[in-house]
Amino acid sequence: MFLVFYGIIDLVGWHRWAFPFAVIGTNALAAYLSSSVARLGQITDIFTRAGAPYSGDADALVHAMLLLAVEWAILYRLYRRRIFLSA
């Protein structure tokens, strides 16, 4: 898979679709720590609990997608402000 992505991104030059992954990758430490430090899972659970009777079996999927969207928005803000966490 690494060879395929290398070929697509570097050799062919199709790199615009990989931007969301670049945002996550530049602050991977912040993405990893966000669930334990900021407790984003509990915050997003408040919003998904209200819609749980309507989502049925897709409740876990909706919660995960909302959590990913919130984390990505925070990481994008850090990316735009050029704030990068490192160990």
Secondary structure, 3 states (H helix, E strand, C coil): CHHHHHHHHHHHCCCHHHHHHHHHHHCHHHHHHHHHHCCHHHHHHHHHHHCHHHHHHHHHHHHHHHHHHHHHHHHHHHHHCCCCCCC
